[in-house]
């Protein structure tokens, strides 16, 4: 008669491997869950880029008599937004709530125009509504 004693042992081993892998994944996700300051830097950059796109002129016709002037205005506009990045960062920091779920976080930033939601996981940010 065949001996089937090895089957429960191999199932237990497989279960232990799966449990160890699960723990390793959860620990990795918890350790790489980005802190609020990293999110604030990310959101400041995103918001600044949006402001530049909305405010600064982008289509510059070099053949136009005002082409060089338009380019100058675009450069001044971009520089002005860049100079205000500290204020934008302070605003984002104050307008952001973090929901820390250990292995990932959900950040919500409210501006007068809209609320932005972002998932932070494995060291990165994934915008839900930018």
C-alpha positions as MATLAB code, in Angstrom:
seq = 'XXXXXXXXXXXXXXXXXXXXXXXXXXXXXXXXXXXXXXXXXXXXXXXXXXXXXXXXXXXXXXXXXXXXXXXXXXXXXXXXXXXXXXXXXXXXXXXXXXXXXXXXXXXXXXXXXXXXXXXXXXXXXXXXXX';
ca = [
       0.000    0.000    0.000;
       1.457    3.435   -0.966;
       2.427    5.863    1.765;
       0.668    9.273    1.407;
       2.373   10.930    4.368;
       4.290   13.360    2.148;
       1.241   15.187    0.779;
       0.217   17.001    4.017;
       3.839   17.947    4.575;
       4.202   19.475    1.098;
       0.907   21.361    1.497;
       2.117   22.775    4.792;
       5.423   23.803    3.187;
       3.570   25.501    0.321;
       1.365   27.295    2.847;
       4.434   28.523    4.730;
       6.024   29.803    1.514;
       2.841   31.655    0.566;
       2.608   33.137    4.071;
       6.259   34.298    3.989;
       5.808   35.841    0.543;
       2.656   37.614    1.693;
       4.449   39.021    4.744;
       7.391   40.122    2.574;
       5.065   41.909    0.146;
       3.104   43.642    2.922;
       6.319   44.755    4.686;
       7.742   46.057    1.385;
       4.552   47.983    0.683;
       4.479   49.448    4.206;
       8.128   50.518    4.061;
       7.724   52.123    0.628;
       4.467   53.940    1.482;
       5.504   57.539    0.654;
       5.359   60.106    3.490;
       3.318   63.305    3.220;
       6.341   65.498    2.444;
       7.152   63.427   -0.637;
       3.539   63.766   -1.750;
       3.605   67.539   -1.151;
       6.664   67.821   -3.431;
       4.937   65.726   -6.106;
       1.637   67.645   -5.890;
       3.417   71.017   -5.927;
       5.115   70.066   -9.172;
       1.830   68.839  -10.684;
      -0.084   71.960   -9.614;
       2.678   74.277  -10.840;
       2.670   72.532  -14.222;
      -1.117   72.936  -14.432;
      -0.832   76.640  -13.614;
       1.829   77.108  -16.306;
      -0.368   75.358  -18.881;
      -3.435   77.403  -17.903;
      -1.793   80.815  -17.591;
       1.415   80.990  -19.627;
       1.208   81.362  -23.422;
       2.353   78.214  -25.200;
       1.774   78.762  -28.910;
       4.421   81.157  -30.112;
       4.581   82.057  -33.792;
       8.176   83.090  -34.466;
       7.153   84.572  -37.848;
       4.805   87.005  -36.137;
       6.101   90.486  -35.284;
       5.122   89.728  -31.685;
       6.815   86.305  -31.687;
       9.789   87.399  -29.597;
       7.527   89.330  -27.229;
       5.286   86.278  -26.801;
       8.333   84.153  -26.039;
       9.490   86.701  -23.469;
       6.049   86.794  -21.822;
       5.953   82.973  -21.685;
       9.396   82.921  -20.061;
       8.434   85.554  -17.496;
       5.190   83.731  -16.714;
       6.972   80.412  -16.183;
       9.681   82.052  -14.062;
       7.019   83.803  -11.969;
       5.267   80.521  -11.199;
       8.605   78.878  -10.416;
       9.447   81.711   -8.005;
       6.156   81.113   -6.192;
       6.791   77.385   -5.733;
       7.410   77.879   -1.995;
       3.970   79.435   -1.592;
       2.382   76.723   -3.738;
       4.118   74.097   -1.590;
       2.839   75.702    1.624;
      -0.666   75.827    0.157;
      -0.542   72.151   -0.908;
       0.780   71.125    2.498;
      -2.057   72.906    4.281;
      -4.755   71.764    1.854;
      -3.807   68.063    1.928;
      -5.251   65.273    4.055;
      -3.602   61.876    4.237;
      -5.439   58.634    4.837;
      -2.647   56.213    5.817;
      -3.702   52.615    5.231;
      -0.251   51.216    6.151;
       0.535   49.559    2.809;
      -0.627   52.583    0.802;
      -2.013   56.069    1.394;
      -4.716   58.173   -0.181;
      -3.962   61.881   -0.368;
      -6.703   64.447   -0.944;
      -5.797   68.034   -1.780;
      -8.549   70.642   -1.984;
      -8.109   73.750   -4.125;
     -10.750   76.393   -4.822;
     -11.326   74.768   -8.232;
     -11.410   71.052   -7.342;
     -10.334   68.233   -5.061;
      -7.426   66.072   -6.190;
      -7.158   62.456   -5.051;
      -3.935   60.477   -5.352;
      -2.964   56.967   -4.303;
       0.574   56.584   -2.952;
       1.967   53.065   -3.125;
       5.370   51.404   -3.578;
       7.137   54.778   -3.532;
       5.054   56.277   -6.349;
       1.965   58.387   -6.867;
      -1.019   57.597   -9.041;
      -3.401   60.481   -9.639;
      -7.051   59.549   -9.647;
      -8.346   62.847  -11.042;
      -5.692   65.279  -12.327;
];
